[in-house]
Amino acid sequence: MRQEWSPEELLANWTLVDGDWDLVANRSGATRLGFSMSLEFFEPEGRFPDLPEEVPPAAVEYVAGLVKVPATDFAKYTLVGRTAEYHRKQIREALGFRPSTVADEKAPADTPSSRAVRRPRSRR
């Protein structure tokens, strides 16, 4: 993911919208920010960040302001482990994705089972 973002691009690509706020509502601190960053990173990339350095610092600052958590708290959020896996599952479900399976790998590319299932979502 690119690291440089203009203010307009941050607004257009990193703003929590619609049901995003429902997903982060009961979270606080580093968990609130980390979940939000994982959610917003996943949407354009189709994957979750493996390392904190993959997430643009400007995006962390911007989203931290939105969720009212210090940007430095992102360093406290772990991108691996049980909590991160649970968050990834919640994000996939909210966005209408599922992890690929062995059956997906064996299916011809033009069949529905070979594509991740995604529900339409109002976005930006």
Phi, psi and omega per residue, in radians:
M1 nan 2.446 -3.136
R2 -1.179 2.697 -3.039
Q3 -1.778 -0.352 -3.102
E4 -1.746 2.248 -3.114
W5 -2.402 2.353 3.044
S6 -1.352 2.824 3.085
P7 -0.988 -0.673 3.129
E8 -1.154 -0.688 3.125
E9 -1.188 -0.662 3.078
L10 -1.062 -0.813 3.138
L11 -1.050 -0.777 -3.082
A12 -1.295 -0.527 -2.987
N13 -1.962 -0.282 -3.042
W14 -2.139 0.157 -3.133
T15 -1.460 2.295 3.044
L16 -1.260 2.302 -3.102
V17 -2.305 2.886 2.994
D18 0.728 -2.119 -3.080
G19 -1.233 -0.168 3.096
D20 -0.972 -0.717 -3.096
W21 -1.160 -0.570 3.072
D22 -1.138 -0.623 -3.130
L23 -1.215 -0.574 -3.090
V24 -1.713 -0.094 -2.992
A25 -0.966 -0.746 -3.057
N26 -1.687 0.314 3.129
R27 -1.893 2.752 3.119
S28 -2.496 2.861 3.054
G29 0.988 -2.442 -3.090
A30 -1.035 -0.603 3.135
T31 -1.138 -0.723 3.130
R32 -1.102 -0.801 -3.136
L33 -1.226 -0.794 -3.124
G34 -1.084 -0.747 3.091
F35 -1.082 -0.788 -3.131
S36 -1.070 -0.732 -3.142
M37 -1.172 -0.713 3.105
S38 -1.087 -0.752 3.120
L39 -1.066 -0.890 -3.085
E40 -1.242 -0.520 3.080
F41 -1.229 -0.714 -3.084
F42 -1.091 -0.680 -3.035
E43 -1.017 -0.884 3.130
P44 -1.433 -0.489 -3.031
E45 -1.572 -0.439 -3.090
G46 1.267 0.307 3.114
R47 -2.731 2.973 3.112
F48 -1.772 2.679 3.126
P49 -1.182 2.471 3.071
D50 -1.567 -0.535 -3.101
L51 -2.291 2.544 3.103
P52 -1.010 -0.527 -3.115
E53 -1.154 -0.315 3.101
E54 -1.248 -0.402 -3.092
V55 -1.523 2.170 -3.115
P56 -1.031 2.249 3.125
P57 -0.963 -0.649 3.122
A58 -1.108 -0.636 3.116
A59 -1.202 -0.686 3.099
V60 -1.075 -0.795 3.117
E61 -1.054 -0.801 -3.104
Y62 -1.102 -0.897 -3.104
V63 -1.170 -0.642 3.090
A64 -1.008 -0.699 3.080
G65 -1.122 -0.681 3.133
L66 -1.132 -0.775 -3.052
V67 -1.603 0.022 3.076
K68 1.026 0.871 3.088
V69 -2.308 2.412 3.105
P70 -1.015 2.377 -3.128
A71 -1.009 -0.539 3.137
T72 -1.109 -0.345 3.114
D73 -1.186 -0.332 3.117
F74 -1.057 -0.568 3.121
A75 -1.155 -0.343 -3.139
K76 -1.498 -0.218 -3.113
Y77 -1.525 2.195 3.128
T78 -1.575 2.341 -3.116
L79 -1.562 0.000 3.106
V80 -2.259 2.796 3.102
G81 1.902 -3.125 -3.035
R82 -1.086 -0.783 -3.121
T83 -1.127 -0.785 3.140
A84 -1.087 -0.707 3.116
E85 -1.115 -0.710 3.100
Y86 -1.114 -0.742 3.109
H87 -1.095 -0.734 3.123
R88 -1.081 -0.714 3.100
K89 -1.074 -0.785 3.137
Q90 -1.087 -0.716 -3.132
I91 -1.159 -0.807 3.108
R92 -1.003 -0.805 -3.140
E93 -1.086 -0.766 -3.117
A94 -1.113 -0.604 -3.116
L95 -1.621 -0.050 3.084
G96 1.421 0.480 3.093
F97 -1.878 2.809 2.989
R98 -2.397 2.650 3.080
P99 -1.104 2.598 3.096
S100 -1.256 2.726 -3.103
T101 -2.132 3.020 3.072
V102 -1.071 -0.671 3.122
A103 -1.062 -0.625 3.104
D104 -1.096 -0.682 -3.139
E105 -1.155 -0.544 -3.105
K106 -1.510 -0.336 -3.090
A107 -1.325 2.534 3.047
P108 -1.024 2.624 -3.038
A109 -1.089 -0.378 -3.070
D110 -1.688 0.148 3.121
T111 -1.681 2.632 -3.136
P112 -1.022 -0.585 -3.107
S113 -1.230 -0.225 -3.140
S114 -1.550 -0.062 3.137
R115 -2.047 2.519 3.045
A116 -1.093 2.442 -3.127
V117 -1.476 2.277 -3.109
R118 -2.401 2.239 3.051
R119 -1.420 2.548 3.056
P120 -1.076 2.555 -3.101
R121 -2.496 2.347 3.073
S122 -1.170 2.219 -3.071
R123 -2.582 2.301 3.002
R124 0.636 nan nan
